[in-house]
Amino acid sequence: MKLAPFGSWKSPITADSIVADSIGLGSIVLDGTDIYWLESRPQEAGRSVIVRRTADGTISDITPPEYNVRTRVHEYGGAAYTVVNGTVYFSNNSDNCLYIQNLDGDNPQQVRQLTHDQTKRYADLTIDPHRQRLICVQEEHDSSDLEPLNTIVSIDLTKTDDMYVLAGGCDFYAAPRLSPDGSKLAWLSWNHPNLPWDGTNLQIANVINGFLSAPTLIAGGANEAIFQPQWSPDNSLYFVSDRTGWGNLYCWHHGTVKAVYELDAEFSLPQWVFGMSTYALVGKHRIVCTYSQSGVWKLALINTLSGHLTHLNVPYIDISGIRAAGNLLVCCGASATQTNEIVSIDLVTESRQTLQRSNQLKIAPSYLSIPQSIEFPTTEGTAYAFYYPPTNPDYQPLLGEKPPLLVKSHGGPTAATSSQLNLKTQYWTSRGFAVVDVNYGGSTGYGKAYQHRLDGKWGIVDVDDCTNAAQYLVKQGLADAKRLAISGGSAGGYTTLAALTFGDTFKAGASYYGVSDLAALAKDTHKFESRYLDRLVAPYPAKAQIYQDRSPLYFTHQLSCPIAFFQGLEDKVVPPNQAEMMVDALKAKGIPVAYVTFPTEQHGFREAANIKRALTGEFYFYARVFGFQPADDIAPIEIIG
């Protein structure tokens, strides 16, 4: 074992190996005995590909090379494809159009274009076999300054560009779901200033001659969020509601809504993307589901007759994308020592089979830092985080040295971090950094009250919690107070910049497409989030002064530490000018600053070379700031000042 300073340890977890062997997994679809999923491949410039596994175990790409299966409805997309009876229906990223691909035809690679108007985007596709049509969410963009128009539309599958609106008038729509007999349609809708985790309406309507008749509100409202409506074979409608302060399962049947199982736990997720799933119906009287308590997801079966919940024995702490057919469950699962994988589980024997892994890198367990769930005191009570100690069996630190600490502030901010194996986190810990990933007040998974801690206090509660997490670990002797850094993306980037601007705990930081001017974000972002800050900050422009008071851009005179910025130039969610204004201000003050741009990236980095550049660039930045020598030969980034 070698003696070396923290930060200078050599690790087998390299940036090259992380991006070379990593793919994104999700969007599982079951069609007969075939299993489909979506793979996002950094090695192919972030292209998303539909993959099929047939009953004989054969796995193959379905999407022809010239297509990229993705939708940008709400900018974040999701549910970009579906498969019914061997026919694939998908949205193509480059032109926003819908395509049909018959896998049982003479040429499975041949596709037919269903729509041609590139100003219209589509998501959450549902097939109506009774009427030979596709029902989905449509988002129409034009050249005017008006907001995009969101509706639920019907598209004739036997023709081209033959569509009409089924539901309109609300600002947003999601989850159009047709009953098994085709007689009813259920859907979610909501209006500004709400986002779907604030309050949504769950409606059903009769389908008569293809049109909707007598829509009825069965659950939800301005302060009740509904998640994942799903029909059962007997035309009962299941859904998740947070009406009690926790996202629990409910059932609507013959005009009556009843709780399926009440628990102080979250069966829902914040609906940033379409098609999220935490449960599936298994036969007439069973539901297989996943729920979260204290940041850990569990898998269970609920008997709807007895009301009994039985846990399933799986090694995962993060479970998503639940799909089931018969006694077969297919989902995504990850643990503290296993990256995300798609797995099939026999619900009778509980036997498991891994179908695909998000990373094929083989790492000796001794190099992995095992997260420790911590609760720590903060301004408004208790907050939560996952602490990762520096871990490398080949090294020990210098006598008396405390490690540098990287505080991670997750995006959203209505979201949560997870303790599943993240190789980017392990990149840091295996080189001698401690990492703490904070679920600050406002995070999901800890109940509605905890989530609403951030209401009106974004830039305050989150900053306090990230700061107090760092100070807590310093007091525990687990971090060096002189080498504290904070990093985050998007909303987490704002938390990062606010912590660096309005406090002096952190000595450096990195903002990934983060917000520096709240008012600019309120005026210059996409429709889905255009009123998000009404709840997180205050109504704008009526309370414009609050926005300025919490915007780091206007208080750069308080900054005294270096910051690195990483920004996609095609970002429509947090435009590049948010970073550029801050960079210019830091340059003018003479504070060391790095500004690394990626011309082809949007909100989040998808290309392998860019993911690597950002990861190694941030590490290089801290090496310069904290004065340690990296063991790797890292391409430098320009630091001005």
C-alpha positions as CSV (number, residue, x, y, z in Angstrom):
1,M,0.0,0.0,0.0
2,K,1.4,3.4,-1.1
3,L,1.4,6.6,0.9
4,A,0.1,9.5,-1.1
5,P,-2.0,12.6,-0.7
6,F,-5.7,12.5,-1.2
7,G,-6.6,13.4,-4.8
8,S,-3.4,11.9,-6.2
9,W,-4.3,8.3,-6.0
10,K,-4.3,6.3,-9.3
11,S,-7.6,4.4,-10.0
12,P,-8.7,1.7,-12.4
13,I,-12.0,3.6,-12.7
14,T,-10.9,5.9,-15.6
15,A,-13.0,8.4,-17.5
16,D,-12.3,6.5,-20.7
17,S,-13.7,3.2,-19.2
18,I,-16.7,5.0,-17.8
19,V,-17.8,6.5,-21.1
20,A,-16.6,3.7,-23.3
21,D,-18.7,1.0,-21.6
22,S,-21.7,3.0,-20.4
23,I,-25.1,3.3,-21.9
24,G,-28.4,4.7,-20.6
25,L,-31.2,2.2,-20.1
26,G,-35.0,2.6,-19.8
27,S,-38.4,2.8,-21.5
28,I,-39.2,-0.9,-21.2
29,V,-42.1,-2.2,-23.3
30,L,-43.5,-5.8,-23.3
31,D,-45.1,-7.2,-26.4
32,G,-46.1,-10.8,-26.2
33,T,-43.0,-12.8,-25.3
34,D,-40.7,-10.0,-26.6
35,I,-39.0,-7.5,-24.3
36,Y,-38.0,-4.1,-25.6
37,W,-36.0,-1.3,-24.1
38,L,-34.3,1.9,-25.1
39,E,-30.5,2.3,-25.0
40,S,-28.9,5.8,-25.0
41,R,-25.4,5.4,-26.4
42,P,-22.8,8.1,-25.7
43,Q,-20.5,6.4,-28.2
44,E,-23.1,7.2,-31.0
45,A,-23.4,10.8,-30.1
46,G,-26.1,10.1,-27.6
47,R,-28.3,8.3,-30.1
48,S,-31.2,6.3,-28.6
49,V,-31.9,2.9,-30.0
50,I,-34.8,0.4,-29.5
51,V,-33.4,-3.0,-28.5
52,R,-35.4,-6.3,-28.6
53,R,-34.9,-9.5,-26.7
54,T,-37.0,-12.4,-28.1
55,A,-38.2,-15.5,-26.3
56,D,-35.1,-17.5,-27.4
57,G,-32.8,-15.0,-25.8
58,T,-31.7,-13.2,-29.0
59,I,-30.9,-9.6,-28.4
60,S,-30.7,-7.2,-31.4
61,D,-31.0,-3.5,-32.3
62,I,-34.4,-2.7,-33.9
63,T,-33.9,0.9,-34.8
64,P,-32.3,1.5,-38.2
65,P,-29.0,3.5,-38.0
66,E,-30.4,6.7,-39.5
67,Y,-33.0,7.1,-36.7
68,N,-32.7,8.3,-33.1
69,V,-35.7,7.4,-31.0
70,R,-36.4,10.4,-28.9
71,T,-39.0,13.1,-28.3
72,R,-38.6,16.6,-27.0
73,V,-42.1,17.2,-25.7
74,H,-41.7,19.3,-22.6
75,E,-38.0,19.3,-23.8
76,Y,-37.3,16.3,-21.5
77,G,-39.3,13.8,-23.5
78,G,-39.9,10.2,-22.5
79,A,-42.2,7.5,-23.8
80,A,-41.0,8.1,-27.4
81,Y,-42.1,4.7,-28.7
82,T,-44.4,1.8,-28.1
83,V,-44.8,-1.7,-29.6
84,V,-48.0,-3.6,-30.3
85,N,-48.2,-7.0,-32.1
86,G,-44.7,-6.7,-33.6
87,T,-45.2,-3.2,-34.9
88,V,-43.0,-0.4,-33.5
89,Y,-44.3,3.2,-33.4
90,F,-41.7,5.8,-32.6
91,S,-40.7,9.5,-32.6
92,N,-37.5,10.4,-34.4
93,N,-35.4,13.1,-32.8
94,S,-34.1,14.9,-35.9
95,D,-37.4,15.8,-37.4
96,N,-39.9,15.2,-34.5
97,C,-42.0,13.0,-36.8
98,L,-43.7,9.6,-36.1
99,Y,-42.7,6.5,-37.9
100,I,-44.1,2.9,-38.1
101,Q,-41.8,-0.2,-38.3
102,N,-43.4,-3.6,-38.9
103,L,-41.0,-6.2,-37.5
104,D,-43.0,-9.1,-38.8
105,G,-42.9,-7.8,-42.4
106,D,-40.7,-8.8,-45.3
107,N,-38.2,-6.0,-44.4
108,P,-38.1,-5.3,-40.7
109,Q,-35.7,-2.4,-41.2
110,Q,-38.1,-0.6,-43.5
111,V,-40.1,2.2,-41.8
112,R,-43.1,4.3,-42.9
113,Q,-43.4,7.9,-42.0
114,L,-46.7,8.6,-40.3
115,T,-46.4,12.4,-39.8
116,H,-44.5,15.1,-41.7
117,D,-45.0,18.4,-39.9
118,Q,-41.8,19.0,-38.0
119,T,-43.3,21.8,-35.9
120,K,-45.3,19.1,-34.0
121,R,-43.8,16.8,-31.4
122,Y,-45.3,13.6,-30.0
123,A,-45.0,11.6,-26.8
124,D,-46.8,9.0,-24.7
125,L,-48.0,6.9,-27.5
126,T,-51.0,4.6,-27.1
127,I,-52.5,2.3,-29.8
128,D,-56.3,2.1,-30.2
129,P,-56.7,-1.3,-31.9
130,H,-60.5,-0.9,-32.0
131,R,-60.2,2.1,-34.4
132,Q,-56.8,1.6,-36.1
133,R,-55.4,4.8,-34.6
134,L,-52.6,6.1,-32.4
135,I,-53.5,8.4,-29.4
136,C,-50.7,10.5,-27.9
137,V,-49.7,13.9,-26.5
138,Q,-48.9,16.5,-29.2
139,E,-46.9,19.7,-28.7
140,E,-47.2,22.2,-31.5
141,H,-44.5,24.8,-32.0
142,D,-44.7,27.6,-34.5
143,S,-42.6,30.7,-35.3
144,S,-44.6,33.0,-33.1
145,D,-43.7,34.1,-29.6
146,L,-46.7,32.2,-28.2
147,E,-46.2,29.2,-26.0
148,P,-46.3,25.8,-27.7
149,L,-49.8,24.2,-27.8
150,N,-50.3,20.9,-26.0
151,T,-53.2,18.6,-26.8
152,I,-54.1,14.9,-26.9
153,V,-54.6,13.8,-30.5
154,S,-55.8,10.9,-32.5
155,I,-53.8,9.8,-35.6
156,D,-55.1,7.4,-38.2
157,L,-52.7,4.6,-38.7
158,T,-53.9,3.7,-42.2
159,K,-53.3,7.2,-43.7
160,T,-50.6,9.9,-43.5
161,D,-51.0,13.1,-41.4
162,D,-54.7,12.3,-40.7
163,M,-55.3,13.5,-37.1
164,Y,-57.7,15.4,-34.9
165,V,-57.7,16.8,-31.4
166,L,-59.3,14.7,-28.7
167,A,-58.6,16.9,-25.7
168,G,-57.4,20.5,-25.5
169,G,-57.7,23.7,-23.5
170,C,-55.3,22.9,-20.7
171,D,-51.7,23.9,-20.6
172,F,-50.3,20.3,-20.4
173,Y,-51.4,16.8,-21.0
174,A,-49.9,13.3,-20.2
175,A,-50.7,9.7,-19.9
176,P,-53.7,9.1,-22.3
177,R,-54.8,5.6,-21.5
178,L,-57.5,3.6,-23.3
179,S,-59.6,1.1,-21.3
180,P,-59.2,-2.6,-22.4
181,D,-62.6,-2.6,-24.1
182,G,-61.9,0.8,-25.8
183,S,-64.9,2.4,-24.3
184,K,-63.1,5.0,-22.1
185,L,-60.0,7.1,-22.2
186,A,-58.2,8.4,-19.1
187,W,-55.7,11.2,-19.1
188,L,-53.8,13.7,-16.9
189,S,-53.9,17.4,-17.4
190,W,-52.7,20.5,-15.5
191,N,-52.3,24.2,-15.9
192,H,-49.8,27.0,-15.1
193,P,-48.3,27.7,-12.6
194,N,-48.4,24.0,-11.5
195,L,-46.0,21.3,-12.5
196,P,-47.3,17.7,-12.5
197,W,-46.0,17.0,-9.0
198,D,-47.9,20.1,-7.7
199,G,-51.4,19.2,-8.8
200,T,-52.9,17.4,-11.8
201,N,-56.4,16.4,-12.9
202,L,-57.2,12.8,-13.7
203,Q,-60.2,12.6,-16.0
204,I,-62.0,9.9,-17.9
205,A,-64.4,10.2,-20.8
206,N,-66.5,7.8,-22.8
207,V,-65.3,7.2,-26.4
208,I,-68.2,7.5,-28.8
209,N,-67.6,7.3,-32.5
210,G,-64.0,7.9,-31.9
211,F,-64.6,11.2,-30.0
212,L,-64.6,11.9,-26.2
213,S,-67.9,12.4,-24.5
214,A,-68.8,13.5,-20.9
215,P,-65.3,13.9,-19.4
216,T,-65.4,13.5,-15.7
217,L,-62.8,14.5,-13.0
218,I,-62.3,11.5,-10.8
219,A,-59.2,12.6,-8.8
220,G,-56.7,15.3,-8.4
221,G,-56.9,19.1,-8.4
222,A,-54.7,22.1,-7.9
223,N,-53.0,20.6,-4.8
224,E,-53.2,16.9,-5.5
225,A,-50.8,15.3,-7.8
226,I,-51.8,12.1,-9.7
227,F,-49.2,9.7,-11.2
228,Q,-49.5,6.8,-13.6
229,P,-53.1,6.0,-14.3
230,Q,-53.5,2.4,-15.5
231,W,-56.6,0.4,-16.4
232,S,-57.2,-3.1,-15.1
233,P,-58.8,-5.9,-17.2
234,D,-62.2,-5.2,-15.5
235,N,-62.1,-1.5,-16.5
236,S,-61.1,-0.3,-13.0
237,L,-58.6,2.5,-13.1
238,Y,-55.6,2.5,-10.8
239,F,-53.4,5.5,-10.0
240,V,-51.1,7.1,-7.5
241,S,-52.2,10.2,-5.5
242,D,-50.4,12.2,-2.9
243,R,-53.6,13.4,-1.2
244,T,-52.5,12.1,2.3
245,G,-49.0,13.7,2.0
246,W,-47.5,10.5,0.6
247,G,-47.8,9.1,-3.0
248,N,-50.0,6.0,-2.4
249,L,-52.0,3.7,-4.7
250,Y,-55.7,4.1,-5.3
251,C,-58.4,2.5,-7.4
252,W,-61.4,4.0,-9.1
253,H,-64.2,1.5,-9.7
254,H,-67.9,2.2,-10.5
255,G,-67.5,5.8,-9.5
256,T,-65.8,5.2,-6.2
257,V,-62.1,5.8,-5.3
258,K,-60.5,3.6,-2.6
259,A,-57.0,3.3,-1.2
260,V,-55.3,0.1,-2.3
261,Y,-52.5,0.2,0.4
262,E,-51.7,3.1,2.7
263,L,-48.1,3.6,3.8
264,D,-45.8,6.5,4.7
265,A,-43.8,5.9,1.5
266,E,-43.6,7.2,-2.1
267,F,-45.1,5.0,-4.8
268,S,-44.7,7.9,-7.3
269,L,-42.0,9.9,-9.0
270,P,-41.8,13.5,-10.1
271,Q,-43.0,13.4,-13.7
272,W,-40.1,15.1,-15.5
273,V,-40.5,12.7,-18.4
274,F,-43.4,10.7,-19.9
275,G,-44.0,7.0,-19.3
276,M,-42.6,6.6,-15.8
277,S,-43.8,3.5,-14.0
278,T,-43.7,2.3,-10.4
279,Y,-46.3,-0.5,-10.6
280,A,-47.9,-3.0,-12.9
281,L,-51.1,-5.1,-12.6
282,V,-50.5,-8.9,-12.4
283,G,-53.6,-10.8,-13.1
284,K,-56.9,-9.8,-11.5
285,H,-55.9,-9.2,-7.9
286,R,-52.2,-8.5,-7.6
287,I,-50.0,-5.5,-8.1
288,V,-46.2,-5.6,-8.3
289,C,-44.9,-2.3,-7.2
290,T,-41.8,-0.4,-6.0
291,Y,-41.8,2.3,-3.4
292,S,-39.3,4.5,-1.7
293,Q,-38.6,5.1,2.0
294,S,-35.6,7.2,3.2
295,G,-34.2,7.2,-0.3
296,V,-34.2,3.4,-0.7
297,W,-36.6,1.7,-3.1
298,K,-38.2,-1.7,-2.3
299,L,-40.1,-4.2,-4.5
300,A,-43.3,-5.7,-3.3
301,L,-46.5,-7.5,-4.3
302,I,-49.9,-6.2,-3.1
303,N,-52.9,-8.5,-3.0
304,T,-55.8,-6.2,-3.7
305,L,-58.4,-8.5,-2.1
306,S,-56.6,-9.0,1.2
307,G,-54.8,-5.8,1.2
308,H,-51.6,-7.6,2.1
309,L,-48.2,-6.4,1.0
310,T,-45.3,-8.9,0.5
311,H,-41.7,-7.9,-0.2
312,L,-39.7,-9.5,-2.9
313,N,-36.1,-10.5,-2.2
314,V,-34.0,-8.5,-4.6
315,P,-30.6,-6.9,-4.2
316,Y,-31.6,-3.5,-5.6
317,I,-32.0,-0.2,-3.8
318,D,-33.1,1.7,-6.9
319,I,-35.9,0.2,-9.0
320,S,-37.8,1.8,-11.9
321,G,-39.6,1.1,-15.1
322,I,-41.9,-1.6,-13.8
323,R,-43.6,-3.7,-16.5
324,A,-45.3,-7.1,-16.1
325,A,-47.0,-9.8,-18.1
326,G,-48.3,-12.9,-16.4
327,N,-45.8,-13.8,-13.7
328,L,-42.9,-12.1,-15.5
329,L,-41.7,-8.7,-14.2
330,V,-39.2,-6.6,-16.2
331,C,-37.7,-3.5,-14.6
332,C,-34.5,-1.5,-14.1
333,G,-32.6,-2.2,-10.9
334,A,-29.4,-1.0,-9.4
335,S,-27.5,-1.4,-6.1
336,A,-24.6,0.2,-4.3
337,T,-22.3,-2.2,-6.0
338,Q,-24.1,-2.8,-9.3
339,T,-24.9,-0.1,-12.0
340,N,-28.3,0.1,-13.5
341,E,-29.4,-3.1,-15.3
342,I,-32.5,-4.4,-17.0
343,V,-33.7,-7.5,-15.3
344,S,-36.5,-10.0,-15.6
345,I,-37.9,-11.5,-12.4
346,D,-40.2,-14.6,-12.1
347,L,-42.8,-13.5,-9.6
348,V,-43.4,-17.1,-8.4
349,T,-39.8,-18.3,-7.9
350,E,-38.3,-14.8,-7.5
351,S,-35.5,-16.0,-9.8
352,R,-33.7,-13.2,-11.8
353,Q,-32.0,-12.9,-15.1
354,T,-30.0,-9.8,-16.2
355,L,-30.9,-8.8,-19.8
356,Q,-28.6,-5.8,-20.2
357,R,-26.2,-3.7,-18.0
358,S,-25.6,0.0,-18.3
359,N,-21.9,-0.6,-17.9
360,Q,-19.8,-3.7,-18.5
361,L,-16.8,-2.4,-16.6
362,K,-15.5,-5.0,-14.2
363,I,-14.3,-3.4,-11.0
364,A,-12.9,-5.1,-7.9
365,P,-15.2,-4.5,-5.0
366,S,-12.4,-3.2,-2.9
367,Y,-12.2,0.0,-5.1
368,L,-15.9,0.8,-4.5
369,S,-16.9,3.3,-1.9
370,I,-20.1,2.1,-0.2
371,P,-22.5,4.9,0.5
372,Q,-23.6,5.6,4.1
373,S,-27.0,7.1,4.6
374,I,-26.7,10.1,6.9
375,E,-29.1,12.5,8.6
376,F,-27.8,15.8,9.8
377,P,-29.1,18.9,11.5
378,T,-29.9,21.9,9.3
379,T,-31.8,25.1,9.5
380,E,-35.3,23.6,9.2
381,G,-34.7,20.4,11.2
382,T,-33.1,17.4,9.6
383,A,-31.9,16.8,6.1
384,Y,-30.6,13.7,4.3
385,A,-27.6,12.6,2.2
386,F,-25.4,9.8,1.1
387,Y,-21.8,10.0,2.2
388,Y,-19.1,8.2,0.2
389,P,-15.7,7.9,2.0
390,P,-12.5,8.0,-0.2
391,T,-11.7,4.3,-1.0
392,N,-8.7,2.7,-2.8
393,P,-7.0,-0.4,-1.5
394,D,-3.7,0.6,-3.1
395,Y,-3.3,3.8,-1.1
396,Q,-3.3,5.3,2.3
397,P,-3.3,9.1,3.0
398,L,-0.6,11.2,4.6
399,L,-0.6,11.1,8.4
400,G,-3.2,13.5,9.8
401,E,-4.5,14.5,6.4
402,K,-8.2,15.0,5.9
403,P,-9.7,14.4,2.4
404,P,-11.1,17.1,0.1
405,L,-14.9,16.9,0.0
406,L,-17.1,17.2,-3.1
407,V,-20.7,18.1,-2.2
408,K,-23.2,17.1,-5.0
409,S,-26.4,19.1,-5.3
410,H,-28.9,17.2,-7.5
411,G,-30.9,18.8,-10.3
412,G,-34.6,19.4,-10.5
413,P,-34.8,20.7,-7.8
414,T,-37.9,18.5,-7.5
415,A,-36.1,15.2,-7.7
416,A,-33.8,13.1,-5.5
417,T,-30.4,11.5,-5.6
418,S,-29.9,7.8,-5.2
419,S,-27.3,5.6,-3.6
420,Q,-27.1,3.3,-6.6
421,L,-23.6,2.7,-8.0
422,N,-22.5,5.7,-10.0
423,L,-19.2,5.3,-11.6
424,K,-18.7,9.1,-11.8
425,T,-18.9,9.2,-8.0
426,Q,-16.5,6.4,-7.8
427,Y,-14.1,8.2,-10.1
428,W,-13.8,10.8,-7.3
429,T,-13.7,8.5,-4.3
430,S,-11.1,6.1,-5.8
431,R,-8.8,9.1,-6.3
432,G,-9.0,10.2,-2.7
433,F,-12.1,12.6,-2.6
434,A,-14.9,12.2,-0.1
435,V,-18.3,12.8,-1.7
436,V,-21.6,13.7,-0.1
437,D,-24.7,13.6,-2.3
438,V,-27.4,15.7,-0.6
439,N,-31.2,15.2,-0.7
440,Y,-31.8,18.7,0.5
441,G,-35.2,20.0,1.6
442,G,-37.4,20.0,-1.5
443,S,-36.2,16.6,-2.6
444,T,-38.8,13.9,-3.4
445,G,-39.1,10.5,-1.6
446,Y,-39.4,11.8,1.9
447,G,-43.1,12.9,1.8
448,K,-44.9,15.9,0.6
449,A,-44.1,18.1,3.6
450,Y,-40.3,17.6,3.1
451,Q,-40.8,18.3,-0.7
452,H,-42.6,21.6,0.1
453,R,-39.8,22.9,2.4
454,L,-38.4,24.5,-0.7
455,D,-41.6,26.4,-1.6
456,G,-40.6,30.1,-1.8
457,K,-37.2,29.2,-0.5
458,W,-35.2,28.0,-3.4
459,G,-31.7,29.3,-3.0
460,I,-32.1,29.2,0.8
461,V,-33.1,25.8,2.0
462,D,-31.1,23.9,-0.6
463,V,-28.0,26.0,0.0
464,D,-28.3,25.7,3.8
465,D,-28.7,21.9,3.6
466,C,-25.7,21.5,1.3
467,T,-23.6,23.8,3.4
468,N,-24.7,22.0,6.6
469,A,-23.9,18.6,5.1
470,A,-20.3,19.8,4.5
471,Q,-19.9,21.3,7.9
472,Y,-21.4,18.2,9.6
473,L,-18.7,16.0,7.9
474,V,-16.0,18.5,8.8
475,K,-17.1,18.3,12.5
476,Q,-17.0,14.5,12.2
477,G,-13.4,14.6,11.1
478,L,-14.3,13.3,7.6
479,A,-13.4,16.3,5.5
480,D,-10.9,19.1,5.2
481,A,-12.6,22.4,5.9
482,K,-10.1,24.1,3.6
483,R,-10.8,21.9,0.6
484,L,-14.6,21.8,0.3
485,A,-16.1,21.9,-3.2
486,I,-19.6,21.9,-4.5
487,S,-20.9,20.8,-7.8
488,G,-24.3,20.4,-9.5
489,G,-26.2,20.5,-12.8
490,S,-29.2,22.6,-13.9
491,A,-31.1,23.4,-10.7
492,G,-28.1,21.9,-8.8
493,G,-25.9,24.3,-10.7
494,Y,-28.0,27.2,-9.2
495,T,-27.6,25.7,-5.7
496,T,-23.9,25.5,-6.4
497,L,-23.6,29.1,-7.5
498,A,-25.8,30.4,-4.7
499,A,-23.7,28.5,-2.1
500,L,-20.5,30.0,-3.5
501,T,-21.9,33.5,-3.8
502,F,-23.8,33.9,-0.5
503,G,-21.6,31.8,1.8
504,D,-18.0,31.1,2.5
505,T,-18.0,27.4,3.4
506,F,-16.9,26.2,0.0
507,K,-13.5,27.0,-1.6
508,A,-14.3,26.0,-5.2
509,G,-17.2,24.7,-7.3
510,A,-18.4,23.6,-10.7
511,S,-21.7,24.5,-12.4
512,Y,-23.1,22.3,-15.1
513,Y,-25.7,24.3,-17.1
514,G,-26.7,26.1,-13.9
515,V,-28.8,29.2,-13.3
516,S,-27.1,32.4,-12.3
517,D,-30.0,34.9,-12.9
518,L,-33.4,33.7,-11.7
519,A,-35.3,36.4,-13.5
520,A,-33.6,35.6,-16.8
521,L,-34.6,31.9,-16.3
522,A,-38.2,33.0,-15.5
523,K,-38.3,35.0,-18.7
524,D,-36.2,32.8,-21.0
525,T,-37.0,29.1,-20.5
526,H,-39.3,26.5,-22.1
527,K,-43.1,26.2,-21.5
528,F,-43.0,23.2,-19.1
529,E,-40.9,25.1,-16.5
530,S,-41.9,28.7,-17.4
531,R,-43.9,29.1,-14.1
532,Y,-41.9,26.7,-12.0
533,L,-40.3,29.5,-10.1
534,D,-43.7,30.9,-9.0
535,R,-43.7,28.2,-6.3
536,L,-40.0,27.9,-5.7
537,V,-39.3,31.6,-5.5
538,A,-42.3,33.9,-5.9
539,P,-44.6,35.1,-8.7
540,Y,-42.8,37.0,-11.4
541,P,-42.6,39.9,-12.2
542,A,-44.7,40.9,-9.2
543,K,-41.9,39.8,-6.8
544,A,-39.0,40.7,-9.1
545,Q,-36.8,42.0,-6.2
546,I,-36.8,38.5,-4.6
547,Y,-35.4,37.1,-7.8
548,Q,-32.6,39.7,-7.9
549,D,-31.8,39.2,-4.2
550,R,-31.3,35.4,-4.8
551,S,-29.5,35.6,-8.2
552,P,-25.7,35.0,-7.9
553,L,-25.1,37.1,-11.0
554,Y,-25.9,40.3,-9.1
555,F,-23.6,39.5,-6.1
556,T,-20.4,38.5,-7.8
557,H,-18.6,41.1,-5.6
558,Q,-19.2,38.6,-2.8
559,L,-17.3,35.8,-4.6
560,S,-13.8,34.9,-3.6
561,C,-13.3,31.4,-4.9
562,P,-12.7,29.8,-8.3
563,I,-15.6,28.3,-10.4
564,A,-15.7,26.1,-13.5
565,F,-18.7,26.2,-15.9
566,F,-19.7,23.4,-18.3
567,Q,-22.4,24.4,-20.8
568,G,-24.1,22.9,-23.8
569,L,-24.6,25.6,-26.5
570,E,-27.9,24.1,-27.7
571,D,-29.5,24.2,-24.2
572,K,-33.0,25.5,-24.4
573,V,-33.8,24.9,-20.7
574,V,-31.0,26.9,-19.2
575,P,-29.6,28.9,-22.1
576,P,-25.8,29.6,-22.4
577,N,-26.2,33.2,-21.5
578,Q,-26.9,32.2,-17.9
579,A,-23.3,30.9,-17.7
580,E,-21.7,33.5,-19.9
581,M,-23.0,36.4,-17.8
582,M,-21.5,34.9,-14.7
583,V,-18.2,34.0,-16.4
584,D,-17.8,37.6,-17.6
585,A,-18.4,38.9,-14.1
586,L,-15.8,36.6,-12.6
587,K,-13.3,37.6,-15.3
588,A,-13.8,41.2,-14.6
589,K,-13.1,40.6,-10.9
590,G,-10.0,38.5,-11.6
591,I,-11.3,35.4,-9.9
592,P,-10.1,32.2,-11.6
593,V,-12.8,30.8,-13.8
594,A,-13.1,28.1,-16.5
595,Y,-15.8,28.0,-19.2
596,V,-16.0,24.8,-21.1
597,T,-18.6,24.7,-23.9
598,F,-20.0,21.9,-26.0
599,P,-21.5,23.1,-29.3
600,T,-23.8,20.1,-30.0
601,E,-25.1,19.4,-26.5
602,Q,-28.4,20.4,-25.0
603,H,-29.5,20.2,-21.4
604,G,-27.3,17.4,-20.1
605,F,-24.4,15.8,-22.0
606,R,-25.0,12.8,-24.2
607,E,-21.8,12.4,-26.3
608,A,-19.0,10.2,-24.9
609,A,-16.2,12.7,-25.6
610,N,-18.0,15.5,-23.9
611,I,-19.0,13.5,-20.8
612,K,-15.3,12.6,-20.4
613,R,-14.1,16.1,-21.0
614,A,-16.5,17.5,-18.3
615,L,-15.6,14.8,-15.7
616,T,-11.8,15.1,-16.2
617,G,-12.0,18.9,-16.6
618,E,-13.7,19.3,-13.2
619,F,-11.1,17.1,-11.6
620,Y,-8.2,19.0,-13.2
621,F,-9.8,22.3,-12.0
622,Y,-9.8,21.2,-8.4
623,A,-6.3,19.8,-8.7
624,R,-5.2,23.3,-9.7
625,V,-7.2,25.0,-7.0
626,F,-6.4,22.6,-4.1
627,G,-2.8,22.0,-5.1
628,F,-2.6,18.3,-5.6
629,Q,-1.0,16.4,-8.6
630,P,-3.4,14.0,-10.4
631,A,-2.1,10.5,-11.1
632,D,-3.6,10.6,-14.5
633,D,-2.5,12.5,-17.5
634,I,-5.5,14.8,-17.9
635,A,-6.0,17.2,-20.8
636,P,-6.0,20.7,-19.2
637,I,-8.9,23.1,-19.4
638,E,-8.3,26.8,-19.7
639,I,-8.5,28.7,-16.4
640,I,-8.6,32.4,-16.7
641,G,-7.5,34.6,-13.8
